[in-house]
Amino acid sequence: MSAQYSDPDPHRTPDIPPGVPPEETPAGEGSTGAETGPRDKQTRGWATGPVVILGIIVVLCAAFFIAYAVIVAL
């Protein structure tokens, strides 16, 4: 099942506009919109809200375990 595929004859290919060399691929349509690419303002790291909430959770957990250790030690 070995089929040999050759490049189409550029002189008989109907979609190539005149003036495009046979070895060059013609330009396609612009498929990217105006809203593509990176955003204007790139932010790094976490926002303040999640960091504060995580800090409060860590402090509450630490306080719970310290209070549990104190109660068990009595």
Beta strands, then each sheet from edge to edge (+ up, - down):
end
